[in-house]
Amino acid sequence: MWKRNNVQKMIAIALGVMMLTGCAGGEQPTQSVQTDPAAASENTEKAGSSGQDSEKEQVTIQYWHQGTSQADTEFTQKCIDSFEEKYPYIKVEATGMSSTISDQETKLNAAVLSDTYPDVIQLVLAEVGSRGALGDFEKLDGYVEGWEEKEDLFDSAYEMGKYQGEQVALGIFPNPQVYAFRKDKFVEAGLDPENPPATWEELKNAALALTEREGDKVVFAGLDIPSIDSSLVFTEPYMRSAGSAVIDELNLKPAFTDQGAIDAFTFLGDLAQMNVSIPHDQQKGDERPFMKGMSAISNLSPQQLGQYMQDNPDAQLGYLPVLSKDGSEPGISFCGYNLIAMGATSKHKEEAWLFMEHMLSNEIVWMRTEDFKVPIVKKSLEEQFIQSGDEELNKAVISYVESGKGKATVPWISVYNKYVSVAYEEVINGKKTPEQALKDALAQLEKEIQ
């Protein structure tokens, strides 16, 4: 078991999964007693009365959010203004955090030491594991139980906010990776754009048909297969769709040498050896062949798709369903998340929960979608979201969010990324078998985290 300082050292090791997005059980900050979490939800209606508000003691809570840009600041202020209008006895003071993960960790560690940790914090997915291991967050299960809108939140927004099975955060906006394809290239290759690939085998066959070569050189890729996938955004959905747990988050143990992971690496290795792609780094979106008009199929974020459509207004895009291994079981996509959590040391937990409820209200969720063009997280807003723009794209985005899984919430996620991404490169370059590459990655990971 790690002590807190050991976990902090591990956090400092290149948490490169920043916006996608954490064994640690050592000493954790003592959490103040929570008398009745459900009472916070009951106050949602009670506190609306100006008479009652006038009798309440004025309270100030601290909210730390992601980003320091003008757009981030203005959006946060709009959220606070509408909240304070509803709850005039609660004042919210907002602080924007640097988008650099190392800067955030420095700031949060200092806040722990000085007992100035925020009441509510917006965090990236990697921090659910890294800060969850340190006991930074209040457990939310009791609050959620009394929340009238609990059934309206996507399941993935709950799942991504769990640390060792306990709810410590809630997803406020998702960032899925959606497989898009060019309909014109499908037609040219004799493929039906209205019946795109839905399984691994169908994807392989389509990639072969779509690829254009001059000799052995691929001049137009049938499929974007990254030569570097340092955060495993491309790779993990294949592992999970084949049945691999990847990481046992409940017990904080690696689980990526099972048959599912081997099957996924075998498929990806075979696919890469078919010479249907152009080398690129998955994390460098601007370098993606698809974005340069040099590929027929790619997995992209909604923001990247928006940029592509802006640069190519006449393009006709289609979207693959979430890929299944063989059609027998539903596939699993990759979906990163930004989340919201309550500080474990907050002295105003009831008020902090009211603010969290507000940040997950339909009003704020939709305002976030309009301001930042991100997908919604509420079921009741699905139809409105679908009809708000490109219906085909928006339907695909919703399906990828609902079936999505992001990075595992363990404190050593960056170390896992480092070794398994090397294993991926070894396999697609034919240097090792999937079994050997994954076995070696496990040995290196266990040696470092021990």
C-alpha positions as a printed NumPy array, in Angstrom:
array([[  0.   ,   0.   ,   0.   ],
       [  1.303,   3.393,  -0.868],
       [  1.657,   6.293,   1.493],
       [  0.294,   9.643,   0.372],
       [  3.709,  11.005,  -0.638],
       [  4.28 ,   7.964,  -2.871],
       [  1.013,   8.617,  -4.636],
       [  1.964,  12.258,  -5.126],
       [  5.231,  11.179,  -6.746],
       [  3.321,   8.927,  -9.123],
       [  0.89 ,  11.705,  -9.992],
       [  3.834,  13.795, -11.129],
       [  4.845,  11.191, -13.755],
       [  3.527,  12.676, -16.968],
       [ -0.233,  12.56 , -16.562],
       [ -0.581,  12.934, -20.308],
       [ -4.241,  11.946, -20.414],
       [ -5.192,  15.489, -19.482],
       [ -8.563,  16.093, -21.099],
       [ -9.591,  12.534, -21.732],
       [ -9.764,  12.246, -19.798],
       [ -4.942,   6.969, -11.235],
       [ -2.888,   1.336,  -5.794],
       [ -3.315,   3.546,  -3.27 ],
       [ -4.823,   3.202,   0.048],
       [ -2.595,   5.148,   2.48 ],
       [ -3.5  ,   7.844,   4.865],
       [ -6.325,  10.047,   3.681],
       [ -7.717,  13.34 ,   4.96 ],
       [-10.429,  12.873,   7.551],
       [-13.828,  13.677,   6.07 ],
       [-16.264,  15.739,   8.094],
       [-19.441,  13.921,   9.126],
       [-22.279,  14.179,   6.655],
       [-25.5  ,  14.289,   8.632],
       [-28.121,  13.832,   5.899],
       [-27.1  ,  14.047,   2.243],
       [-30.698,  13.723,   1.044],
       [-31.565,  16.933,   2.877],
       [-29.547,  18.872,   0.316],
       [-31.902,  17.79 ,  -2.444],
       [-34.97 ,  18.6  ,  -0.34 ],
       [-33.677,  22.142,   0.023],
       [-33.768,  22.591,  -3.752],
       [-37.415,  23.572,  -3.448],
       [-37.353,  24.937,   0.093],
       [-34.597,  27.463,  -0.542],
       [-36.505,  29.114,  -3.364],
       [-38.65 ,  31.093,  -0.952],
       [-37.354,  34.602,  -0.386],
       [-38.811,  34.555,   3.121],
       [-36.841,  31.481,   4.082],
       [-33.709,  32.764,   2.359],
       [-33.776,  35.939,   4.376],
       [-33.583,  33.86 ,   7.546],
       [-30.629,  31.777,   6.374],
       [-27.066,  32.605,   7.327],
       [-25.008,  33.846,   4.396],
       [-22.584,  31.212,   3.128],
       [-19.672,  31.471,   0.683],
       [-18.425,  28.447,  -1.212],
       [-15.34 ,  28.104,  -3.383],
       [-15.609,  26.667,  -6.915],
       [-12.503,  25.809,  -8.926],
       [-13.089,  25.182, -12.614],
       [-11.064,  24.098, -15.619],
       [ -9.623,  26.82 , -17.827],
       [ -8.763,  30.494, -17.526],
       [ -9.857,  31.707, -20.952],
       [-12.418,  34.466, -21.39 ],
       [-14.965,  31.918, -22.626],
       [-14.422,  29.697, -19.54 ],
       [-14.659,  32.666, -17.197],
       [-17.787,  34.113, -18.803],
       [-19.568,  30.758, -18.851],
       [-18.747,  30.119, -15.194],
       [-20.011,  33.552, -14.215],
       [-23.316,  32.952, -16.008],
       [-23.713,  29.712, -14.051],
       [-22.965,  31.486, -10.773],
       [-25.32 ,  34.381, -11.5  ],
       [-28.274,  32.059, -12.146],
       [-27.414,  30.002,  -9.052],
       [-27.132,  33.024,  -6.736],
       [-30.43 ,  34.339,  -8.069],
       [-32.029,  31.053,  -7.027],
       [-30.162,  30.816,  -3.721],
       [-29.386,  34.383,  -2.632],
       [-27.98 ,  33.24 ,   0.71 ],
       [-25.149,  31.371,  -1.041],
       [-22.263,  33.253,  -2.64 ],
       [-19.963,  31.388,  -5.035],
       [-16.374,  32.497,  -5.556],
       [-14.856,  31.015,  -8.73 ],
       [-11.214,  30.31 ,  -9.559],
       [-10.005,  29.145, -12.967],
       [ -7.251,  26.551, -13.03 ],
       [ -4.491,  26.2  , -15.59 ],
       [ -5.212,  23.606, -18.254],
       [ -1.782,  22.063, -17.591],
       [ -2.207,  18.999, -15.408],
       [  1.1  ,  19.489, -13.543],
       [  0.066,  23.042, -12.618],
       [ -3.261,  21.77 , -11.337],
       [ -1.583,  19.101,  -9.217],
       [  0.719,  21.695,  -7.662],
       [ -2.243,  23.936,  -6.86 ],
       [ -4.322,  21.104,  -5.395],
       [ -1.46 ,  19.767,  -3.269],
       [ -0.915,  23.258,  -1.863],
       [ -4.647,  23.541,  -1.128],
       [ -4.542,  20.287,   0.856],
       [ -1.609,  21.481,   2.931],
       [ -3.148,  24.898,   3.619],
       [ -6.679,  23.576,   4.248],
       [ -8.047,  25.723,   1.404],
       [ -9.382,  22.938,  -0.81 ],
       [-12.437,  24.12 ,  -2.783],
       [-15.977,  23.133,  -1.857],
       [-16.702,  22.173,  -5.471],
       [-14.157,  21.371,  -8.151],
       [-14.295,  20.648, -11.857],
       [-11.759,  17.986, -12.753],
       [-10.486,  15.95 , -15.666],
       [-10.983,  12.207, -15.749],
       [ -7.378,  11.364, -14.807],
       [ -7.868,  13.233, -11.511],
       [-10.726,  10.987, -10.398],
       [ -8.077,   8.33 ,  -9.875],
       [ -5.106,  10.438,  -8.859],
       [ -6.959,  12.685,  -6.397],
       [ -9.441,   9.976,  -5.428],
       [ -6.515,   7.909,  -4.184],
       [ -5.611,  10.811,  -1.898],
       [ -9.115,  11.066,  -0.431],
       [ -9.728,  14.554,  -1.816],
       [-13.398,  14.027,  -2.636],
       [-16.57 ,  13.586,  -0.633],
       [-18.541,  10.406,  -1.368],
       [-21.683,  11.375,  -3.274],
       [-23.818,   8.233,  -3.148],
       [-26.083,   9.62 ,  -0.41 ],
       [-26.545,  12.937,  -2.19 ],
       [-27.335,  11.26 ,  -5.501],
       [-29.913,   9.026,  -3.822],
       [-31.947,  12.089,  -2.829],
       [-31.536,  13.875,  -6.182],
       [-34.795,  14.146,  -8.09 ],
       [-33.014,  14.072, -11.455],
       [-30.741,  11.104, -10.743],
       [-32.45 ,   8.893, -13.354],
       [-31.975,  11.561, -16.039],
       [-28.159,  11.489, -16.027],
       [-26.385,   9.202, -18.488],
       [-24.991,   6.007, -16.953],
       [-21.54 ,   6.857, -18.319],
       [-21.577,  10.141, -16.366],
       [-21.925,   8.089, -13.195],
       [-19.467,   5.345, -14.155],
       [-16.657,   7.759, -14.995],
       [-17.001,   9.405, -11.571],
       [-16.401,   6.274,  -9.502],
       [-13.24 ,   5.496,  -7.57 ],
       [-13.018,   1.916,  -6.29 ],
       [-16.747,   1.561,  -6.791],
       [-17.764,   4.671,  -4.861],
       [-19.274,   7.768,  -6.463],
       [-16.879,  10.667,  -5.928],
       [-17.669,  12.775,  -9.012],
       [-20.316,  13.251, -11.708],
       [-19.69 ,  13.784, -15.399],
       [-20.744,  17.207, -16.652],
       [-19.595,  16.997, -20.238],
       [-18.35 ,  14.095, -22.336],
       [-15.811,  13.969, -25.136],
       [-16.421,  10.844, -27.245],
       [-14.356,   9.589, -30.158],
       [-16.724,   8.974, -33.087],
       [-15.855,   6.941, -36.177],
       [-16.637,   9.121, -39.203],
       [-16.324,   8.238, -42.879],
       [-16.463,   9.986, -46.233],
       [-19.556,   8.958, -48.149],
       [-18.06 ,   9.96 , -51.503],
       [-15.132,   7.587, -51.025],
       [-17.492,   4.765, -50.084],
       [-19.411,   5.259, -53.324],
       [-16.19 ,   5.366, -55.374],
       [-15.06 ,   2.088, -53.789],
       [-18.401,   0.409, -54.451],
       [-19.428,   0.405, -50.778],
       [-22.871,   1.336, -49.509],
       [-22.613,   4.529, -47.4  ],
       [-26.02 ,   3.756, -45.907],
       [-24.749,   0.413, -44.588],
       [-21.327,   1.185, -43.065],
       [-19.147,  -1.323, -41.177],
       [-20.493,  -2.414, -37.793],
       [-18.024,  -5.2  , -36.894],
       [-14.255,  -5.618, -36.935],
       [-14.333,  -7.855, -40.009],
       [-16.498,  -5.392, -41.915],
       [-14.147,  -2.554, -40.944],
       [-11.133,  -4.521, -42.202],
       [-12.809,  -5.266, -45.53 ],
       [-13.872,  -1.64 , -45.989],
       [-10.378,  -0.353, -45.168],
       [ -8.899,  -2.644, -47.835],
       [-11.415,  -1.497, -50.435],
       [-10.902,   2.202, -49.657],
       [ -7.087,   2.284, -49.628],
       [ -5.247,   3.784, -52.613],
       [ -1.565,   3.029, -53.198],
       [  1.262,   3.95 , -55.522],
       [  3.382,   0.824, -55.423],
       [  3.649,  -0.046, -51.729],
       [  3.09 ,   3.532, -50.601],
       [ -0.369,   4.413, -49.262],
       [ -1.416,   7.725, -50.815],
       [ -4.991,   7.601, -49.51 ],
       [ -5.704,   5.61 , -46.338],
       [ -8.708,   3.376, -45.974],
       [ -8.568,   3.828, -42.184],
       [ -6.603,   5.965, -39.735],
       [ -4.556,   3.482, -37.683],
       [ -2.211,   5.498, -35.456],
       [  1.444,   4.54 , -35.352],
       [  1.585,   6.174, -31.893],
       [ -1.288,   5.956, -29.388],
       [  0.227,   7.199, -26.138],
       [ -3.126,   7.551, -24.356],
       [ -4.67 ,   4.415, -25.911],
       [ -7.77 ,   6.324, -27.016],
       [ -7.772,   4.356, -30.274],
       [ -6.723,   1.017, -28.772],
       [ -8.776,   0.581, -25.594],
       [-12.246,   0.366, -27.255],
       [-11.064,  -2.732, -29.156],
       [ -9.766,  -4.275, -25.912],
       [-12.996,  -3.572, -24.045],
       [-15.228,  -4.624, -26.949],
       [-13.389,  -7.968, -26.991],
       [-14.252,  -8.469, -23.319],
       [-11.08 ,  -7.272, -21.592],
       [-11.463,  -5.422, -18.309],
       [ -8.17 ,  -3.637, -19.13 ],
       [ -7.867,  -2.552, -15.478],
       [ -9.681,  -3.895, -12.41 ],
       [-10.605,  -0.515, -10.984],
       [-12.261,  -1.9  ,  -7.849],
       [ -9.121,  -3.728,  -6.746],
       [ -6.636,  -1.397,  -8.443],
       [ -5.025,  -4.168, -10.468],
       [ -3.957,  -4.426, -14.131],
       [ -6.13 ,  -6.78 , -16.202],
       [ -4.901,  -6.386, -19.77 ],
       [ -3.262,  -9.755, -20.427],
       [ -6.564, -11.626, -20.759],
       [ -7.84 , -13.2  , -23.963],
       [ -9.912, -10.137, -24.858],
       [ -6.87 ,  -7.871, -24.865],
       [ -4.877, -10.445, -26.837],
       [ -7.671, -10.732, -29.415],
       [ -7.812,  -6.934, -29.784],
       [ -4.04 ,  -6.587, -30.221],
       [ -4.045,  -9.475, -32.696],
       [ -6.711,  -7.758, -34.795],
       [ -4.959,  -4.386, -34.694],
       [ -1.619,  -5.964, -35.557],
       [ -3.125,  -7.794, -38.522],
       [ -4.908,  -4.62 , -39.633],
       [ -1.7  ,  -2.571, -39.491],
       [  0.187,  -5.178, -41.515],
       [ -2.403,  -4.857, -44.319],
       [ -0.888,  -1.475, -45.254],
       [ -4.143,   0.503, -45.254],
       [ -3.068,   3.549, -43.209],
       [ -0.689,   6.509, -43.123],
       [  1.518,   6.817, -39.979],
       [  0.44 ,   9.495, -37.497],
       [  0.236,  10.308, -33.789],
       [ -3.273,   9.772, -32.384],
       [ -2.865,  12.683, -29.957],
       [ -1.959,  15.208, -32.658],
       [ -5.353,  15.895, -34.177],
       [ -4.138,  18.283, -36.851],
       [ -1.841,  15.583, -38.198],
       [ -4.657,  13.052, -38.604],
       [ -4.721,  11.971, -42.288],
       [ -8.522,  12.267, -42.325],
       [ -8.304,  15.943, -41.338],
       [ -5.949,  16.499, -44.288],
       [ -8.268,  14.801, -46.78 ],
       [ -6.022,  11.735, -46.997],
       [ -8.171,   9.086, -45.311],
       [-11.675,   7.622, -45.608],
       [-12.384,   6.559, -41.991],
       [-11.169,   7.988, -38.691],
       [-12.165,   8.257, -35.034],
       [-12.569,  11.926, -34.11 ],
       [-13.917,  14.097, -31.324],
       [-17.031,  16.233, -31.968],
       [-14.775,  19.299, -31.921],
       [-12.503,  17.807, -34.598],
       [-15.531,  16.874, -36.676],
       [-16.809,  20.425, -36.358],
       [-13.462,  21.762, -37.532],
       [-13.444,  19.35 , -40.463],
       [-16.92 ,  20.44 , -41.563],
       [-15.932,  24.084, -41.217],
       [-12.897,  23.5  , -43.44 ],
       [-14.863,  21.296, -45.87 ],
       [-18.432,  22.673, -45.954],
       [-19.434,  20.531, -48.952],
       [-18.226,  17.262, -47.428],
       [-20.729,  14.462, -46.918],
       [-19.866,  12.482, -43.811],
       [-21.395,   9.362, -42.366],
       [-20.807,   7.762, -38.984],
       [-20.133,   4.15 , -38.057],
       [-22.164,   2.551, -35.295],
       [-20.141,   1.708, -32.192],
       [-18.034,  -1.172, -33.498],
       [-18.771,  -4.664, -32.201],
       [-16.157,  -7.412, -32.334],
       [-18.369,  -9.867, -34.208],
       [-21.944,  -8.658, -33.762],
       [-22.697, -10.967, -30.838],
       [-22.179,  -8.283, -28.147],
       [-22.52 ,  -4.496, -28.225],
       [-19.32 ,  -2.587, -28.784],
       [-17.729,  -0.113, -26.372],
       [-16.514,   3.292, -27.51 ],
       [-14.017,   5.685, -25.972],
       [-15.526,   8.656, -24.155],
       [-13.527,  11.013, -21.994],
       [-15.214,  13.254, -19.423],
       [-14.915,  16.443, -17.454],
       [-16.502,  15.995, -14.06 ],
       [-17.563,  17.838, -10.946],
       [-16.797,  16.802,  -7.354],
       [-17.195,  18.007,  -3.773],
       [-14.148,  18.599,  -1.612],
       [-13.999,  16.162,   1.306],
       [-12.987,  18.949,   3.688],
       [-15.794,  21.327,   2.679],
       [-17.503,  22.974,   5.633],
       [-20.574,  23.732,   3.512],
       [-21.476,  20.391,   1.954],
       [-25.204,  21.045,   1.722],
       [-24.638,  24.273,  -0.2  ],
       [-21.919,  22.638,  -2.308],
       [-24.36 ,  19.914,  -3.356],
       [-26.978,  22.503,  -4.312],
       [-24.405,  24.111,  -6.597],
       [-23.517,  20.724,  -8.102],
       [-27.204,  20.085,  -8.766],
       [-27.393,  23.447, -10.476],
       [-24.381,  22.661, -12.681],
       [-26.168,  19.495, -13.791],
       [-29.535,  21.135, -14.337],
       [-30.996,  21.105, -17.842],
       [-30.543,  24.867, -17.993],
       [-26.788,  24.708, -17.434],
       [-26.198,  21.5  , -19.401],
       [-27.859,  23.043, -22.442],
       [-26.067,  26.361, -22.015],
       [-22.764,  24.458, -21.934],
       [-23.718,  22.674, -25.144],
       [-24.572,  25.941, -26.871],
       [-21.455,  27.765, -25.664],
       [-18.869,  25.004, -26.176],
       [-20.538,  22.631, -28.666],
       [-20.126,  19.652, -26.339],
       [-22.592,  16.755, -26.036],
       [-25.299,  16.684, -23.395],
       [-25.342,  14.336, -20.376],
       [-29.099,  14.36 , -19.654],
       [-31.514,  11.876, -21.212],
       [-34.344,  14.417, -21.295],
       [-32.273,  16.634, -23.622],
       [-31.497,  13.944, -26.208],
       [-34.161,  14.889, -28.729],
       [-33.402,  18.593, -28.398],
       [-29.701,  17.869, -28.944],
       [-30.332,  15.672, -31.979],
       [-32.523,  18.303, -33.632],
       [-30.197,  21.201, -32.801],
       [-27.825,  20.563, -35.718],
       [-26.653,  17.738, -37.954],
       [-29.109,  15.012, -36.894],
       [-27.026,  12.139, -38.253],
       [-23.937,  13.333, -36.391],
       [-25.783,  14.152, -33.182],
       [-27.448,  10.732, -33.091],
       [-24.032,   9.128, -33.499],
       [-22.536,  11.314, -30.746],
       [-25.267,  10.288, -28.299],
       [-24.745,   6.589, -29.041],
       [-20.982,   6.925, -28.531],
       [-21.499,   8.777, -25.243],
       [-24.024,   6.277, -23.907],
       [-21.812,   3.293, -24.776],
       [-18.599,   5.082, -23.832],
       [-15.871,   4.249, -21.361],
       [-12.996,   6.589, -20.58 ],
       [ -9.655,   6.055, -18.903],
       [ -9.638,   3.868, -15.799],
       [ -9.703,   5.801, -12.528],
       [ -6.537,   4.464, -10.901],
       [ -3.631,   6.577,  -9.583],
       [ -1.067,   4.942, -11.894],
       [ -2.947,   5.464, -15.162],
       [ -0.091,   7.382, -16.814],
       [  2.337,   4.528, -16.082],
       [ -0.126,   2.041, -17.562],
       [ -0.462,   4.232, -20.664],
       [  3.307,   4.336, -21.066],
       [  3.879,   0.598, -21.139],
       [  0.741,  -0.597, -22.924],
       [  1.171,   2.   , -25.676],
       [  4.69 ,   0.608, -26.221],
       [  3.154,  -2.872, -26.427],
       [  0.717,  -1.59 , -29.059],
       [  3.576,  -0.185, -31.155],
       [  5.536,  -3.438, -30.83 ],
       [  2.561,  -5.427, -32.111],
       [  1.568,  -3.229, -35.058],
       [  5.217,  -3.106, -36.167],
       [  5.521,  -6.893, -35.957],
       [  8.243,  -6.855, -33.288],
       [  6.418,  -9.011, -30.712],
       [  3.378, -11.241, -30.508],
       [  0.378,  -9.723, -28.697],
       [  0.82 , -12.174, -25.812],
       [  4.492, -11.315, -25.316],
       [  4.048,  -7.564, -25.726],
       [  1.227,  -7.421, -23.169],
       [  3.063,  -9.762, -20.764],
       [  6.159,  -7.553, -20.921],
       [  4.072,  -4.419, -20.408],
       [  2.476,  -5.96 , -17.312],
       [  5.859,  -6.872, -15.83 ],
       [  7.2  ,  -3.351, -16.364],
       [  4.049,  -1.728, -14.989],
       [  4.002,  -3.889, -11.855],
       [  7.688,  -3.256, -11.243],
       [  7.235,   0.524, -11.408],
       [  4.054,   0.823,  -9.322],
       [  5.403,  -1.517,  -6.637]])
